[in-house]
Amino acid sequence: MMKKNCFFYVFLFIAAFACKCHAEQTINWFHADFPPAFILRGDEKGTGYCDRMEKDVTAFLSGYTHVFHESNYKRIVKSLKDGRNVCCASIYKTPEREKFSAYSEPLFIGLSNGVIIPLEKINRYEKYIGPEKTIDLQAVLAQEENIRIGLISGRNYGDSIESAIASFRRSKKIEERAGNDSQGLIKMLLKERVDMLLALPMEISYAARQIAKHMNLEKNALVFFPVQGGEQFTTSYMACPGNEWGKAVIEKINLVIAEKRPDFAKYYRDWLDESGAEAYEKTVKEVFGFQIPE
């Protein structure tokens, strides 16, 4: 009887050890439905620029089991903070997140977030638009009594925008939408439920193209303005928890980035229009020192 019990406990120990090893070799990849970075639905599913980067990285990390999850940024950040075996294929670096996350080397640089306004409403904001076609967001919020600005809850929009909206976050001037529904935000804008949006230029052009399939929306109905004093571009990173497991994964991810960064820049450039692509290639050359491959 004692012998059987010994075998039983040995079996439990081996099973527990095997489960622990399996868990440590599993990476749960969290990403939002955020076209054209991540496209999780429709005919273009999996063709977003971050989709392609994630595929390249996971192909290199062949020693791990990769499990993919749709999530929102609030949950992604919480999971990183909780130290779970999760990684995010594209996320901004902030001082707060650095306290609990391990970040990769820069993954790619992209155009910064800005303000989206309906073309027919531009006259209202002319006094806030500078000679370089940038908009003074802080002045808009301070001086426009009835302004309502739409944004995605839980997202970080970059230092300049976050600074401008910080003191208005809980006011009626900010309309936060859960999830990552850019199309929903545009519909709110077109129905005049909000007056302007905060978003990336490619994000809005993609969402507008999808909406135009189902309703009448002119090609140049929405106009993008960078924020005055804002960053010319943003840097995106991959992130895992700041524990021993996460740091080990990031070390391996950095090997891929070092080799594939020109390709990652190409994936991003492929979603830009001709004028945007030309400006982007110049910026990448200045920052990273390489020419984006054709």
WOQUI-V226263 format. One record per pair of residues at least 24 apart in sequence whose ideal C-beta (glycine too) atoms are under 10 Angstrom apart, sorted by the first residue. I is the first residue (numbers start at 1). J is the second residue. Records with the same first field share a line. If there is no record, write none. Layout:
I: J ; J
This chain:
22: 65
23: 65 ; 84 ; 85 ; 245
24: 64 ; 85 ; 244 ; 245 ; 248
25: 61 ; 63 ; 64 ; 65 ; 85 ; 245
26: 64 ; 65 ; 66 ; 67 ; 85 ; 86
27: 57 ; 58 ; 61 ; 64 ; 65 ; 66 ; 67 ; 68 ; 85 ; 86 ; 87 ; 240 ; 245 ; 246 ; 249 ; 253
28: 65 ; 66 ; 67 ; 68 ; 69 ; 71 ; 79 ; 84 ; 85 ; 86 ; 87 ; 88
29: 54 ; 57 ; 58 ; 66 ; 67 ; 68 ; 69 ; 71 ; 86 ; 87 ; 88 ; 89 ; 238
30: 67 ; 68 ; 69 ; 70 ; 71 ; 72 ; 73 ; 75 ; 76 ; 77 ; 79 ; 80 ; 84 ; 86 ; 87 ; 88 ; 89 ; 91 ; 239
31: 68 ; 69 ; 70 ; 71 ; 72 ; 73 ; 76 ; 87 ; 88 ; 89 ; 90 ; 91 ; 180
32: 70 ; 71 ; 72 ; 73 ; 74 ; 75 ; 76 ; 88 ; 90 ; 91 ; 152 ; 154 ; 155 ; 179 ; 180
33: 70 ; 71 ; 72 ; 179 ; 180 ; 181 ; 182
34: 72 ; 73 ; 90 ; 152 ; 155 ; 179 ; 180 ; 181 ; 182 ; 200 ; 203 ; 206
35: 180 ; 182 ; 183 ; 202 ; 203 ; 206 ; 207 ; 209 ; 210 ; 271
36: 200 ; 202 ; 203 ; 205 ; 206 ; 207 ; 209 ; 267 ; 268 ; 270 ; 271 ; 272
37: 89 ; 90 ; 110 ; 180 ; 200 ; 202 ; 203 ; 206 ; 236 ; 267 ; 268 ; 271
38: 70 ; 89 ; 90 ; 180
39: 206
40: 68 ; 70 ; 180
41: 70
42: 210
44: 206 ; 210
47: 267 ; 270 ; 271
48: 90 ; 206 ; 267 ; 268 ; 271
49: 90 ; 108 ; 110 ; 202 ; 236 ; 264 ; 265 ; 266 ; 267 ; 268 ; 269 ; 270 ; 271 ; 272
50: 88 ; 89 ; 90 ; 107 ; 108 ; 110 ; 236 ; 238 ; 264 ; 267 ; 268
51: 89 ; 90 ; 267
52: 260 ; 263 ; 264 ; 266 ; 267 ; 268 ; 270
53: 89 ; 90 ; 107 ; 108 ; 236 ; 238 ; 256 ; 257 ; 260 ; 261 ; 263 ; 264 ; 267 ; 268
54: 87 ; 88 ; 89 ; 90 ; 238
55: 89 ; 267
56: 256 ; 257 ; 259 ; 260 ; 263 ; 264 ; 267
57: 87 ; 89 ; 104 ; 107 ; 238 ; 249 ; 252 ; 253 ; 255 ; 256 ; 257 ; 260 ; 264
58: 87 ; 89 ; 253 ; 256
59: 256
60: 252 ; 253 ; 255 ; 256 ; 257 ; 259 ; 260
61: 87 ; 249 ; 252 ; 253 ; 255 ; 256
63: 252
64: 249 ; 252
70: 180
71: 179 ; 180
72: 152 ; 153 ; 154 ; 155 ; 178 ; 179 ; 180 ; 181
73: 152 ; 153 ; 154 ; 155 ; 156 ; 179 ; 180
74: 152 ; 153 ; 154 ; 155 ; 178 ; 179
75: 154
76: 154 ; 239
77: 101 ; 154 ; 156 ; 239
78: 154
79: 241
80: 239 ; 240 ; 241 ; 242 ; 243 ; 246
81: 241 ; 242
82: 241
83: 240 ; 241 ; 242 ; 243 ; 244 ; 245 ; 246
84: 240 ; 241 ; 243 ; 245 ; 246
85: 240 ; 241 ; 243 ; 245 ; 246 ; 249
86: 239 ; 240 ; 241 ; 246
87: 238 ; 239 ; 240 ; 241 ; 246 ; 249 ; 250 ; 253
88: 236 ; 237 ; 238 ; 239 ; 240
89: 236 ; 237 ; 238 ; 239 ; 253
90: 236 ; 237 ; 238 ; 239
91: 156 ; 236 ; 237 ; 238 ; 239
92: 155 ; 156 ; 157 ; 158 ; 159 ; 162 ; 234 ; 235 ; 236 ; 237 ; 239
93: 156 ; 234 ; 235 ; 236 ; 237 ; 239
94: 156 ; 158 ; 159 ; 162
96: 156
97: 156 ; 237 ; 239 ; 242
98: 239 ; 242
99: 242
100: 239 ; 241 ; 242 ; 243 ; 246
101: 237 ; 239 ; 240 ; 241 ; 242 ; 243 ; 246 ; 250
102: 237 ; 238 ; 239 ; 240 ; 241 ; 242 ; 243 ; 244 ; 245 ; 246 ; 247 ; 248 ; 249 ; 250 ; 251 ; 253
103: 237 ; 238 ; 239 ; 240 ; 242 ; 246 ; 250 ; 253 ; 254
104: 236 ; 237 ; 238 ; 239 ; 240 ; 249 ; 250 ; 251 ; 252 ; 253 ; 254 ; 256 ; 257
105: 235 ; 237 ; 238 ; 250 ; 253 ; 254 ; 255 ; 256 ; 257 ; 258 ; 261
106: 235 ; 236 ; 237 ; 238 ; 257 ; 261 ; 264 ; 287 ; 288
107: 235 ; 236 ; 237 ; 238 ; 239 ; 253 ; 256 ; 257 ; 260 ; 261 ; 264 ; 265 ; 268
108: 233 ; 234 ; 235 ; 236 ; 237 ; 257 ; 261 ; 263 ; 264 ; 265 ; 266 ; 267 ; 268 ; 269 ; 284 ; 288
109: 231 ; 232 ; 233 ; 234 ; 235 ; 236 ; 264 ; 265 ; 268 ; 280 ; 283 ; 284 ; 287 ; 288
110: 200 ; 201 ; 202 ; 233 ; 234 ; 235 ; 236 ; 265 ; 268 ; 269 ; 271 ; 272 ; 280 ; 283
111: 200 ; 201 ; 202 ; 203 ; 224 ; 226 ; 231 ; 232 ; 233 ; 234 ; 268 ; 272 ; 276 ; 279 ; 280 ; 283
112: 157 ; 158 ; 159 ; 160 ; 161 ; 200 ; 201 ; 226 ; 227 ; 230 ; 231 ; 232 ; 233 ; 234
113: 151 ; 155 ; 156 ; 157 ; 158 ; 160 ; 161 ; 162 ; 197 ; 198 ; 199 ; 200 ; 201 ; 203 ; 224 ; 226 ; 227 ; 230 ; 231 ; 234
114: 157 ; 158 ; 160 ; 161 ; 196 ; 197 ; 198 ; 199 ; 200 ; 201 ; 204 ; 223 ; 224 ; 225 ; 226 ; 227 ; 230
115: 140 ; 149 ; 161 ; 196 ; 197 ; 198 ; 199 ; 223 ; 224 ; 225 ; 226 ; 227 ; 228 ; 230
116: 149 ; 150 ; 182 ; 185 ; 186 ; 189 ; 194 ; 196 ; 197 ; 198 ; 199 ; 200 ; 201 ; 203 ; 204 ; 205 ; 207 ; 208 ; 222 ; 223 ; 224 ; 225
117: 189 ; 195 ; 196 ; 197 ; 222 ; 223 ; 224 ; 225
118: 186 ; 189 ; 190 ; 192 ; 195 ; 196 ; 197 ; 221 ; 222 ; 223
119: 218 ; 220 ; 221 ; 222 ; 223
120: 218 ; 221 ; 223
121: 189 ; 192 ; 195 ; 196 ; 223
122: 223 ; 225
124: 195 ; 196
125: 195 ; 196 ; 223 ; 225
128: 225 ; 228
129: 225 ; 228
130: 225 ; 226 ; 228 ; 229
132: 225 ; 226 ; 228
133: 223 ; 224 ; 225 ; 226 ; 228
134: 225 ; 226 ; 227 ; 228 ; 229 ; 230
135: 196 ; 224 ; 225 ; 226 ; 227 ; 228 ; 230
136: 164 ; 225 ; 227 ; 228 ; 229
137: 161 ; 163 ; 164 ; 165 ; 196 ; 198 ; 225 ; 226 ; 227 ; 228 ; 229 ; 230
138: 163 ; 164 ; 165 ; 166 ; 167 ; 168 ; 227 ; 228 ; 229
139: 164 ; 228
140: 164 ; 173 ; 195 ; 196 ; 227 ; 228
141: 165 ; 167 ; 168 ; 171 ; 173 ; 174
142: 167 ; 168 ; 173
144: 173 ; 195 ; 196
145: 173
146: 172 ; 173 ; 195
147: 171 ; 172 ; 173 ; 174 ; 194 ; 195 ; 196
148: 172 ; 173 ; 174 ; 175 ; 188 ; 189 ; 192 ; 193 ; 194 ; 195 ; 196
149: 173 ; 174 ; 175 ; 176 ; 194 ; 195 ; 196 ; 197 ; 198
150: 174 ; 175 ; 176 ; 177 ; 182 ; 184 ; 185 ; 186 ; 188 ; 189 ; 193 ; 194 ; 195 ; 196 ; 197 ; 198 ; 199
151: 175 ; 176 ; 177 ; 185 ; 194 ; 196 ; 197 ; 198 ; 199
152: 176 ; 177 ; 178 ; 179 ; 180 ; 181 ; 182 ; 184 ; 185 ; 197 ; 198 ; 199 ; 203
153: 177 ; 178 ; 179 ; 180
154: 178 ; 179 ; 180
155: 180 ; 198 ; 199
156: 234
157: 198 ; 199 ; 200 ; 227 ; 230 ; 234
158: 198 ; 227 ; 230 ; 231 ; 233 ; 234 ; 235
159: 229 ; 230 ; 231 ; 234
160: 226 ; 227 ; 228 ; 229 ; 230 ; 231
161: 198 ; 227 ; 230 ; 231
162: 198
163: 227 ; 229 ; 230
164: 198 ; 227 ; 228 ; 229 ; 230
165: 198
174: 198
181: 207
182: 206 ; 207 ; 208 ; 210 ; 211
183: 207 ; 208 ; 210 ; 211 ; 214
184: 211
186: 210 ; 211 ; 217 ; 221 ; 222
187: 211 ; 215 ; 217
189: 221 ; 222
190: 215 ; 216 ; 217 ; 221 ; 222
196: 222 ; 223 ; 225
197: 222 ; 224
198: 227
199: 224
200: 224 ; 234
201: 225 ; 226 ; 272 ; 273 ; 276
202: 268 ; 271 ; 272 ; 273 ; 276
203: 271
205: 271 ; 272 ; 273 ; 276
206: 271
232: 279 ; 283 ; 287
233: 279 ; 280 ; 283 ; 284 ; 287
235: 287
236: 264 ; 268
261: 288 ; 290 ; 292
262: 288 ; 290 ; 291 ; 292 ; 293
263: 292 ; 293
264: 292
265: 290 ; 291 ; 292 ; 293
266: 292 ; 293 ; 294
267: 292
268: 292
269: 293
